[in-house]
Amino acid sequence: MSLKKINTLLAAAFILFILGLTATPMVVNGLLIMRVTRKVAAVPARPVPQPA
């Protein structure tokens, strides 16, 4: 395998590694937001007080 090919593969692996590092917290964050949203949606809405 030529040095250029190895270099290209290393660069691709590095880019994928960095993308993985940034994507993981975003996915975790999204899941946490979804959990909170479901909890908020599960709480029944309080009736709006009508002015007397």
C-alpha distance matrix in Angstrom:
0.0 3.8 6.6 8.4 6.6 7.0 10.3 11.4 10.9 12.9 15.4 16.0 16.5 18.8 20.8 21.3 22.4 24.9 26.2 26.7 28.7 30.9 31.3 32.5 35.6 36.5 36.4 38.5 40.9 41.3 42.2 44.7 46.3 46.6 48.3 50.8 51.5 52.3 54.7 56.4 56.7 58.2 61.0 63.9 65.0 68.3 71.0 71.8 75.2 77.7 79.9 83.5
3.8 0.0 3.8 5.4 5.3 6.5 8.7 10.1 10.9 12.5 14.5 15.7 16.8 18.5 20.3 21.5 22.7 24.7 26.1 27.1 28.9 30.8 31.6 33.0 36.0 36.7 37.1 39.2 41.3 41.8 43.0 45.4 46.8 47.3 49.2 51.4 52.1 53.2 55.5 57.0 57.4 59.1 61.8 64.7 65.6 68.8 71.5 72.0 75.5 77.9 80.0 83.6
6.6 3.8 0.0 3.8 5.5 5.1 6.1 8.6 9.9 10.5 12.2 14.2 15.2 16.3 18.3 20.0 20.8 22.5 24.3 25.5 26.8 28.8 30.0 31.4 34.1 35.0 35.6 37.7 39.5 40.4 41.7 43.8 45.2 46.1 47.9 49.9 50.7 52.0 54.2 55.6 56.2 58.0 60.6 63.5 64.3 67.4 70.1 70.6 73.9 76.4 78.4 82.0
8.4 5.4 3.8 0.0 3.8 5.5 5.0 6.2 8.7 9.9 10.5 12.3 14.2 15.2 16.5 18.4 19.8 21.1 22.6 24.2 25.8 27.3 28.4 30.2 32.9 33.4 34.2 36.4 38.1 38.7 40.3 42.5 43.6 44.5 46.5 48.5 49.0 50.4 52.8 54.0 54.5 56.4 59.0 61.8 62.5 65.6 68.2 68.5 71.9 74.2 76.2 79.8
6.6 5.3 5.5 3.8 0.0 3.8 5.4 5.1 6.2 8.6 9.9 10.6 12.3 14.2 15.4 16.6 18.2 20.1 21.2 22.4 24.4 26.1 26.7 28.4 31.3 31.8 32.2 34.6 36.5 36.9 38.2 40.7 41.9 42.4 44.4 46.6 47.1 48.3 50.7 52.1 52.4 54.2 56.9 59.8 60.6 63.8 66.4 66.9 70.3 72.7 74.8 78.4
7.0 6.5 5.1 5.5 3.8 0.0 3.8 5.5 5.1 6.1 8.6 9.9 10.5 12.2 14.3 15.3 16.3 18.4 19.9 20.8 22.5 24.5 25.4 26.7 29.6 30.5 30.9 32.9 35.0 35.7 36.9 39.1 40.6 41.3 43.1 45.2 46.0 47.2 49.4 50.9 51.5 53.1 55.8 58.8 59.7 62.8 65.6 66.1 69.5 72.0 74.1 77.7
10.3 8.7 6.1 5.0 5.4 3.8 0.0 3.8 5.5 5.1 6.2 8.6 9.9 10.5 12.3 14.3 15.2 16.5 18.4 19.8 21.1 22.8 24.1 25.7 28.3 29.1 29.9 32.0 33.7 34.6 36.1 38.1 39.4 40.4 42.3 44.2 44.9 46.4 48.6 49.8 50.5 52.4 54.8 57.8 58.5 61.6 64.3 64.6 68.0 70.4 72.4 76.0
11.4 10.1 8.6 6.2 5.1 5.5 3.8 0.0 3.8 5.4 5.1 6.2 8.6 9.8 10.6 12.3 14.1 15.4 16.5 18.2 20.0 21.4 22.3 24.2 26.9 27.3 28.0 30.4 32.1 32.6 34.2 36.5 37.5 38.3 40.4 42.4 42.8 44.3 46.6 47.8 48.3 50.3 52.8 55.6 56.3 59.4 62.0 62.4 65.8 68.1 70.1 73.8
10.9 10.9 9.9 8.7 6.2 5.1 5.5 3.8 0.0 3.8 5.4 5.1 6.1 8.5 9.9 10.5 12.1 14.3 15.3 16.3 18.3 20.1 20.7 22.2 25.2 25.8 26.1 28.4 30.4 30.9 32.1 34.5 35.8 36.4 38.4 40.5 41.2 42.3 44.7 46.1 46.6 48.3 50.9 53.9 54.7 57.9 60.6 61.2 64.6 67.0 69.2 72.8
12.9 12.5 10.5 9.9 8.6 6.1 5.1 5.4 3.8 0.0 3.8 5.5 5.1 6.1 8.6 9.9 10.3 12.3 14.2 15.1 16.4 18.5 19.7 21.0 23.6 24.7 25.3 27.2 29.1 30.1 31.4 33.4 34.9 35.8 37.6 39.5 40.5 41.8 43.9 45.3 46.1 47.8 50.2 53.3 54.1 57.2 60.0 60.5 63.8 66.4 68.4 72.1
15.4 14.5 12.2 10.5 9.9 8.6 6.2 5.1 5.4 3.8 0.0 3.8 5.5 5.1 6.2 8.6 9.8 10.6 12.3 14.1 15.4 16.8 18.1 20.0 22.4 23.0 24.1 26.2 27.7 28.6 30.3 32.3 33.4 34.5 36.5 38.3 39.0 40.6 42.7 43.9 44.6 46.6 48.9 51.9 52.5 55.5 58.2 58.5 61.8 64.3 66.2 69.9
16.0 15.7 14.2 12.3 10.6 9.9 8.6 6.2 5.1 5.5 3.8 0.0 3.8 5.4 5.2 6.2 8.5 10.0 10.6 12.2 14.3 15.6 16.2 18.1 20.9 21.2 21.8 24.3 26.0 26.4 28.0 30.3 31.4 32.1 34.2 36.2 36.7 38.1 40.5 41.7 42.2 44.1 46.6 49.5 50.2 53.3 56.0 56.4 59.9 62.2 64.3 68.0
16.5 16.8 15.2 14.2 12.3 10.5 9.9 8.6 6.1 5.1 5.5 3.8 0.0 3.8 5.5 5.2 6.1 8.7 9.9 10.4 12.3 14.4 15.0 16.3 19.2 20.1 20.5 22.5 24.5 25.3 26.5 28.7 30.2 30.9 32.7 34.8 35.6 36.9 39.0 40.5 41.2 42.8 45.4 48.4 49.3 52.4 55.2 55.9 59.2 61.8 64.0 67.5
18.8 18.5 16.3 15.2 14.2 12.2 10.5 9.8 8.5 6.1 5.1 5.4 3.8 0.0 3.8 5.5 5.0 6.2 8.6 9.7 10.6 12.6 14.1 15.5 17.8 18.9 20.0 21.7 23.4 24.6 26.1 27.9 29.2 30.5 32.2 33.9 34.9 36.5 38.4 39.7 40.7 42.5 44.8 47.9 48.6 51.6 54.4 54.8 58.1 60.7 62.7 66.3
20.8 20.3 18.3 16.5 15.4 14.3 12.3 10.6 9.9 8.6 6.2 5.2 5.5 3.8 0.0 3.8 5.4 5.2 6.2 8.5 9.9 10.8 12.1 14.3 16.5 16.9 18.1 20.4 21.7 22.5 24.4 26.3 27.3 28.4 30.5 32.2 32.8 34.5 36.7 37.7 38.5 40.5 42.8 45.8 46.3 49.3 52.0 52.3 55.7 58.1 60.1 63.7
21.3 21.5 20.0 18.4 16.6 15.3 14.3 12.3 10.5 9.9 8.6 6.2 5.2 5.5 3.8 0.0 3.8 5.5 5.0 6.0 8.6 10.0 10.2 12.0 14.9 15.3 15.7 18.1 19.9 20.4 21.9 24.2 25.3 26.1 28.1 30.1 30.8 32.1 34.4 35.7 36.3 38.1 40.6 43.6 44.4 47.5 50.2 50.8 54.2 56.7 58.9 62.5
22.4 22.7 20.8 19.8 18.2 16.3 15.2 14.1 12.1 10.3 9.8 8.5 6.1 5.0 5.4 3.8 0.0 3.8 5.5 5.0 6.3 8.8 9.8 10.7 13.4 14.6 15.3 16.9 18.9 20.1 21.3 23.1 24.7 25.9 27.4 29.3 30.4 31.8 33.7 35.2 36.1 37.8 40.1 43.3 44.2 47.1 50.1 50.7 54.0 56.6 58.8 62.3
24.9 24.7 22.5 21.1 20.1 18.4 16.5 15.4 14.3 12.3 10.6 10.0 8.7 6.2 5.2 5.5 3.8 0.0 3.8 5.3 5.0 6.4 8.6 10.2 12.0 13.0 14.6 16.2 17.5 18.9 20.7 22.2 23.4 24.9 26.7 28.1 29.2 31.0 32.8 33.9 35.0 36.9 39.0 42.2 42.8 45.6 48.5 48.8 52.0 54.7 56.6 60.2
26.2 26.1 24.3 22.6 21.2 19.9 18.4 16.5 15.3 14.2 12.3 10.6 9.9 8.6 6.2 5.0 5.5 3.8 0.0 3.8 5.4 5.2 5.9 8.5 10.7 10.8 12.0 14.4 15.6 16.3 18.3 20.2 21.1 22.3 24.4 26.0 26.7 28.4 30.5 31.6 32.4 34.4 36.7 39.7 40.2 43.2 46.0 46.4 49.7 52.2 54.3 57.9
26.7 27.1 25.5 24.2 22.4 20.8 19.8 18.2 16.3 15.1 14.1 12.2 10.4 9.7 8.5 6.0 5.0 5.3 3.8 0.0 3.8 5.5 5.1 6.0 9.1 9.9 10.3 12.2 14.2 15.1 16.4 18.4 19.9 20.9 22.5 24.5 25.5 26.8 28.8 30.2 31.1 32.8 35.2 38.3 39.2 42.2 45.1 45.8 49.1 51.8 54.0 57.6
28.7 28.9 26.8 25.8 24.4 22.5 21.1 20.0 18.3 16.4 15.4 14.3 12.3 10.6 9.9 8.6 6.3 5.0 5.4 3.8 0.0 3.8 5.7 5.7 7.4 9.3 10.6 11.6 13.1 15.0 16.3 17.6 19.2 20.8 22.2 23.7 25.1 26.8 28.3 29.7 31.0 32.7 34.7 38.0 38.8 41.6 44.6 45.2 48.3 51.1 53.2 56.7
30.9 30.8 28.8 27.3 26.1 24.5 22.8 21.4 20.1 18.5 16.8 15.6 14.4 12.6 10.8 10.0 8.8 6.4 5.2 5.5 3.8 0.0 3.8 5.7 6.2 6.8 9.1 10.7 11.3 12.9 15.0 16.2 17.1 19.0 20.8 22.0 23.0 25.0 26.7 27.6 28.9 30.9 32.9 36.0 36.5 39.3 42.1 42.5 45.7 48.3 50.3 53.9
31.3 31.6 30.0 28.4 26.7 25.4 24.1 22.3 20.7 19.7 18.1 16.2 15.0 14.1 12.1 10.2 9.8 8.6 5.9 5.1 5.7 3.8 0.0 3.8 5.8 5.1 6.2 8.7 9.8 10.5 12.4 14.3 15.3 16.5 18.5 20.1 20.9 22.6 24.6 25.7 26.6 28.6 30.8 33.8 34.5 37.5 40.3 40.9 44.2 46.9 49.0 52.6
32.5 33.0 31.4 30.2 28.4 26.7 25.7 24.2 22.2 21.0 20.0 18.1 16.3 15.5 14.3 12.0 10.7 10.2 8.5 6.0 5.7 5.7 3.8 0.0 3.8 5.4 5.2 6.3 8.5 9.9 10.8 12.5 14.3 15.5 16.8 18.7 20.0 21.3 23.0 24.6 25.7 27.2 29.5 32.7 33.8 36.7 39.8 40.6 43.8 46.6 48.9 52.4
35.6 36.0 34.1 32.9 31.3 29.6 28.3 26.9 25.2 23.6 22.4 20.9 19.2 17.8 16.5 14.9 13.4 12.0 10.7 9.1 7.4 6.2 5.8 3.8 0.0 3.8 5.4 5.0 5.9 8.5 9.8 10.4 12.1 14.1 15.2 16.4 18.0 19.9 21.2 22.4 24.0 25.6 27.5 30.8 31.6 34.3 37.5 38.1 41.2 44.1 46.2 49.7
36.5 36.7 35.0 33.4 31.8 30.5 29.1 27.3 25.8 24.7 23.0 21.2 20.1 18.9 16.9 15.3 14.6 13.0 10.8 9.9 9.3 6.8 5.1 5.4 3.8 0.0 3.8 5.5 5.0 6.1 8.7 9.9 10.4 12.2 14.3 15.4 16.2 18.3 20.1 20.9 22.1 24.2 26.2 29.2 29.8 32.6 35.5 36.1 39.3 42.0 44.2 47.7
36.4 37.1 35.6 34.2 32.2 30.9 29.9 28.0 26.1 25.3 24.1 21.8 20.5 20.0 18.1 15.7 15.3 14.6 12.0 10.3 10.6 9.1 6.2 5.2 5.4 3.8 0.0 3.8 5.4 5.0 6.3 8.7 9.9 10.5 12.4 14.4 15.2 16.6 18.6 20.0 20.8 22.5 24.9 28.0 29.0 32.0 35.0 35.9 39.2 42.0 44.4 47.8
38.5 39.2 37.7 36.4 34.6 32.9 32.0 30.4 28.4 27.2 26.2 24.3 22.5 21.7 20.4 18.1 16.9 16.2 14.4 12.2 11.6 10.7 8.7 6.3 5.0 5.5 3.8 0.0 3.8 5.4 5.2 6.3 8.7 9.9 10.7 12.5 14.2 15.5 16.9 18.6 19.9 21.2 23.4 26.7 27.9 30.8 34.0 35.0 38.2 41.2 43.6 46.9
40.9 41.3 39.5 38.1 36.5 35.0 33.7 32.1 30.4 29.1 27.7 26.0 24.5 23.4 21.7 19.9 18.9 17.5 15.6 14.2 13.1 11.3 9.8 8.5 5.9 5.0 5.4 3.8 0.0 3.8 5.5 5.1 6.2 8.6 9.9 10.7 12.2 14.3 15.5 16.6 18.2 20.0 21.7 25.0 25.8 28.5 31.6 32.3 35.4 38.3 40.6 44.0
41.3 41.8 40.4 38.7 36.9 35.7 34.6 32.6 30.9 30.1 28.6 26.4 25.3 24.6 22.5 20.4 20.1 18.9 16.3 15.1 15.0 12.9 10.5 9.9 8.5 6.1 5.0 5.4 3.8 0.0 3.8 5.5 5.1 6.1 8.6 10.0 10.4 12.3 14.3 15.3 16.1 18.2 20.4 23.3 24.1 27.1 30.0 30.9 34.2 36.9 39.4 42.8
42.2 43.0 41.7 40.3 38.2 36.9 36.1 34.2 32.1 31.4 30.3 28.0 26.5 26.1 24.4 21.9 21.3 20.7 18.3 16.4 16.3 15.0 12.4 10.8 9.8 8.7 6.3 5.2 5.5 3.8 0.0 3.8 5.5 5.1 6.2 8.8 9.8 10.6 12.5 14.3 15.2 16.5 18.9 22.1 23.4 26.5 29.6 30.9 34.2 37.1 39.7 43.0
44.7 45.4 43.8 42.5 40.7 39.1 38.1 36.5 34.5 33.4 32.3 30.3 28.7 27.9 26.3 24.2 23.1 22.2 20.2 18.4 17.6 16.2 14.3 12.5 10.4 9.9 8.7 6.3 5.1 5.5 3.8 0.0 3.8 5.4 5.1 6.3 8.6 10.0 10.8 12.5 14.2 15.4 17.3 20.7 21.9 24.7 28.0 29.2 32.2 35.3 37.8 41.0
46.3 46.8 45.2 43.6 41.9 40.6 39.4 37.5 35.8 34.9 33.4 31.4 30.2 29.2 27.3 25.3 24.7 23.4 21.1 19.9 19.2 17.1 15.3 14.3 12.1 10.4 9.9 8.7 6.2 5.1 5.5 3.8 0.0 3.8 5.4 5.2 6.1 8.6 9.9 10.5 12.1 14.1 15.8 18.9 19.6 22.4 25.5 26.4 29.6 32.5 34.9 38.3
46.6 47.3 46.1 44.5 42.4 41.3 40.4 38.3 36.4 35.8 34.5 32.1 30.9 30.5 28.4 26.1 25.9 24.9 22.3 20.9 20.8 19.0 16.5 15.5 14.1 12.2 10.5 9.9 8.6 6.1 5.1 5.4 3.8 0.0 3.8 5.5 5.0 6.1 8.7 9.9 10.3 12.1 14.5 17.5 18.6 21.8 24.8 26.0 29.4 32.2 35.0 38.2
48.3 49.2 47.9 46.5 44.4 43.1 42.3 40.4 38.4 37.6 36.5 34.2 32.7 32.2 30.5 28.1 27.4 26.7 24.4 22.5 22.2 20.8 18.5 16.8 15.2 14.3 12.4 10.7 9.9 8.6 6.2 5.1 5.4 3.8 0.0 3.8 5.5 5.2 6.4 8.8 9.9 10.6 12.9 16.3 18.0 20.9 24.2 25.9 29.0 32.1 34.9 37.9
50.8 51.4 49.9 48.5 46.6 45.2 44.2 42.4 40.5 39.5 38.3 36.2 34.8 33.9 32.2 30.1 29.3 28.1 26.0 24.5 23.7 22.0 20.1 18.7 16.4 15.4 14.4 12.5 10.7 10.0 8.8 6.3 5.2 5.5 3.8 0.0 3.8 5.4 5.1 6.2 8.6 9.8 11.1 14.6 15.7 18.4 21.8 23.1 26.1 29.3 31.9 35.0
51.5 52.1 50.7 49.0 47.1 46.0 44.9 42.8 41.2 40.5 39.0 36.7 35.6 34.9 32.8 30.8 30.4 29.2 26.7 25.5 25.1 23.0 20.9 20.0 18.0 16.2 15.2 14.2 12.2 10.4 9.8 8.6 6.1 5.0 5.5 3.8 0.0 3.8 5.4 5.1 6.0 8.5 10.2 13.0 13.8 16.9 19.9 21.1 24.5 27.3 30.1 33.3
52.3 53.2 52.0 50.4 48.3 47.2 46.4 44.3 42.3 41.8 40.6 38.1 36.9 36.5 34.5 32.1 31.8 31.0 28.4 26.8 26.8 25.0 22.6 21.3 19.9 18.3 16.6 15.5 14.3 12.3 10.6 10.0 8.6 6.1 5.2 5.4 3.8 0.0 3.8 5.4 5.0 6.0 8.8 11.7 13.4 16.7 19.8 21.6 25.0 27.9 30.9 33.9
54.7 55.5 54.2 52.8 50.7 49.4 48.6 46.6 44.7 43.9 42.7 40.5 39.0 38.4 36.7 34.4 33.7 32.8 30.5 28.8 28.3 26.7 24.6 23.0 21.2 20.1 18.6 16.9 15.5 14.3 12.5 10.8 9.9 8.7 6.4 5.1 5.4 3.8 0.0 3.8 5.4 5.1 6.6 10.2 12.2 15.0 18.4 20.4 23.4 26.6 29.6 32.4
56.4 57.0 55.6 54.0 52.1 50.9 49.8 47.8 46.1 45.3 43.9 41.7 40.5 39.7 37.7 35.7 35.2 33.9 31.6 30.2 29.7 27.6 25.7 24.6 22.4 20.9 20.0 18.6 16.6 15.3 14.3 12.5 10.5 9.9 8.8 6.2 5.1 5.4 3.8 0.0 3.8 5.4 5.5 8.6 9.5 12.3 15.6 17.2 20.3 23.4 26.2 29.2
56.7 57.4 56.2 54.5 52.4 51.5 50.5 48.3 46.6 46.1 44.6 42.2 41.2 40.7 38.5 36.3 36.1 35.0 32.4 31.1 31.0 28.9 26.6 25.7 24.0 22.1 20.8 19.9 18.2 16.1 15.2 14.2 12.1 10.3 9.9 8.6 6.0 5.0 5.4 3.8 0.0 3.8 5.5 7.4 8.6 12.0 14.9 16.8 20.2 23.0 26.1 29.0
58.2 59.1 58.0 56.4 54.2 53.1 52.4 50.3 48.3 47.8 46.6 44.1 42.8 42.5 40.5 38.1 37.8 36.9 34.4 32.8 32.7 30.9 28.6 27.2 25.6 24.2 22.5 21.2 20.0 18.2 16.5 15.4 14.1 12.1 10.6 9.8 8.5 6.0 5.1 5.4 3.8 0.0 3.8 6.2 8.9 12.1 15.1 17.7 20.8 23.8 27.0 29.6
61.0 61.8 60.6 59.0 56.9 55.8 54.8 52.8 50.9 50.2 48.9 46.6 45.4 44.8 42.8 40.6 40.1 39.0 36.7 35.2 34.7 32.9 30.8 29.5 27.5 26.2 24.9 23.4 21.7 20.4 18.9 17.3 15.8 14.5 12.9 11.1 10.2 8.8 6.6 5.5 5.5 3.8 0.0 3.8 6.4 8.9 12.3 14.9 17.7 20.8 24.0 26.5
63.9 64.7 63.5 61.8 59.8 58.8 57.8 55.6 53.9 53.3 51.9 49.5 48.4 47.9 45.8 43.6 43.3 42.2 39.7 38.3 38.0 36.0 33.8 32.7 30.8 29.2 28.0 26.7 25.0 23.3 22.1 20.7 18.9 17.5 16.3 14.6 13.0 11.7 10.2 8.6 7.4 6.2 3.8 0.0 3.8 6.4 9.3 12.3 15.1 18.0 21.4 23.8
65.0 65.6 64.3 62.5 60.6 59.7 58.5 56.3 54.7 54.1 52.5 50.2 49.3 48.6 46.3 44.4 44.2 42.8 40.2 39.2 38.8 36.5 34.5 33.8 31.6 29.8 29.0 27.9 25.8 24.1 23.4 21.9 19.6 18.6 18.0 15.7 13.8 13.4 12.2 9.5 8.6 8.9 6.4 3.8 0.0 3.8 6.4 8.8 12.1 14.9 18.2 20.8
68.3 68.8 67.4 65.6 63.8 62.8 61.6 59.4 57.9 57.2 55.5 53.3 52.4 51.6 49.3 47.5 47.1 45.6 43.2 42.2 41.6 39.3 37.5 36.7 34.3 32.6 32.0 30.8 28.5 27.1 26.5 24.7 22.4 21.8 20.9 18.4 16.9 16.7 15.0 12.3 12.0 12.1 8.9 6.4 3.8 0.0 3.8 6.4 8.9 12.0 15.2 17.6
71.0 71.5 70.1 68.2 66.4 65.6 64.3 62.0 60.6 60.0 58.2 56.0 55.2 54.4 52.0 50.2 50.1 48.5 46.0 45.1 44.6 42.1 40.3 39.8 37.5 35.5 35.0 34.0 31.6 30.0 29.6 28.0 25.5 24.8 24.2 21.8 19.9 19.8 18.4 15.6 14.9 15.1 12.3 9.3 6.4 3.8 0.0 3.8 6.3 8.8 12.3 14.6
71.8 72.0 70.6 68.5 66.9 66.1 64.6 62.4 61.2 60.5 58.5 56.4 55.9 54.8 52.3 50.8 50.7 48.8 46.4 45.8 45.2 42.5 40.9 40.6 38.1 36.1 35.9 35.0 32.3 30.9 30.9 29.2 26.4 26.0 25.9 23.1 21.1 21.6 20.4 17.2 16.8 17.7 14.9 12.3 8.8 6.4 3.8 0.0 3.8 6.3 9.4 12.3
75.2 75.5 73.9 71.9 70.3 69.5 68.0 65.8 64.6 63.8 61.8 59.9 59.2 58.1 55.7 54.2 54.0 52.0 49.7 49.1 48.3 45.7 44.2 43.8 41.2 39.3 39.2 38.2 35.4 34.2 34.2 32.2 29.6 29.4 29.0 26.1 24.5 25.0 23.4 20.3 20.2 20.8 17.7 15.1 12.1 8.9 6.3 3.8 0.0 3.8 6.5 8.9
77.7 77.9 76.4 74.2 72.7 72.0 70.4 68.1 67.0 66.4 64.3 62.2 61.8 60.7 58.1 56.7 56.6 54.7 52.2 51.8 51.1 48.3 46.9 46.6 44.1 42.0 42.0 41.2 38.3 36.9 37.1 35.3 32.5 32.2 32.1 29.3 27.3 27.9 26.6 23.4 23.0 23.8 20.8 18.0 14.9 12.0 8.8 6.3 3.8 0.0 3.8 6.3
79.9 80.0 78.4 76.2 74.8 74.1 72.4 70.1 69.2 68.4 66.2 64.3 64.0 62.7 60.1 58.9 58.8 56.6 54.3 54.0 53.2 50.3 49.0 48.9 46.2 44.2 44.4 43.6 40.6 39.4 39.7 37.8 34.9 35.0 34.9 31.9 30.1 30.9 29.6 26.2 26.1 27.0 24.0 21.4 18.2 15.2 12.3 9.4 6.5 3.8 0.0 3.8
83.5 83.6 82.0 79.8 78.4 77.7 76.0 73.8 72.8 72.1 69.9 68.0 67.5 66.3 63.7 62.5 62.3 60.2 57.9 57.6 56.7 53.9 52.6 52.4 49.7 47.7 47.8 46.9 44.0 42.8 43.0 41.0 38.3 38.2 37.9 35.0 33.3 33.9 32.4 29.2 29.0 29.6 26.5 23.8 20.8 17.6 14.6 12.3 8.9 6.3 3.8 0.0
